[in-house]
């Protein structure tokens, strides 16, 4: 009978989610390093628009939780 030490450990859902995030970040960093993607600063207008959308999203989530 095989030892349990030889079997790969199963990941928890949180560990799988973190692993997936890490893989996505590594992929983004590779795209930046190879020049396929650029990182730029948001304009003040873009920051304002994103702030409005973020606030609307948070309000919607608050309504769903009640």
N, C-alpha and C positions, 0 to 999 in steps of 0.2 A: 504494500500500500504506500502511496506517495506521501511525503511530508507536506503539511500545510504551508511550511516555510517556502517551498518551491513554487507554490501557486501565486500568481499575481494578485495583489491586493485590489479589491474593488473600490472604486472611487465613490465618495458621497456625491449627491447632486451638487452641493456647493463646490466641491473640488472639481467636478466636471465643468461647471460653469466658469470657474476661475481658469481652468486649462483652456477653455474655448476663448475667453477674453485674451489670455496671453498669446494664443496663436493668432488671433486677429491683430493684436498690437504688433506682433513680429512681422506679419504680412504688410501692415501699413508702413512700418519702419523700412522694410525692404523696398517698397515702392518709392518711398522718399529717397532712400540711398541711391536707387538706380535712376532717379529723375523722372519716373512715371507720374509722380504726385508731388505737389508743392504745398507747403504750409504757409499761409499768409495771415496777416492780422486782419480782423474784421473792421470794416469802416464803422464810424459812429452810427450811421443809419442802419447798418446790418445788426449791430449790437442792440439797438433799440427795438428792432423788429423781433429779434430772437428773445429779448426780455419779455415782450408782450406775449409771444407764443408760449413761452415757458410758464408765465403766470396763468394763461388760459388753461394750459394743460394741468397745472397743479389744482386749479379750481375745479376742473372736470373730475379729476381723481378724488377730490374731497367730496363731491356730490355723490359719486358712486359708492363711497365707503359708508355713507350714512344709512 
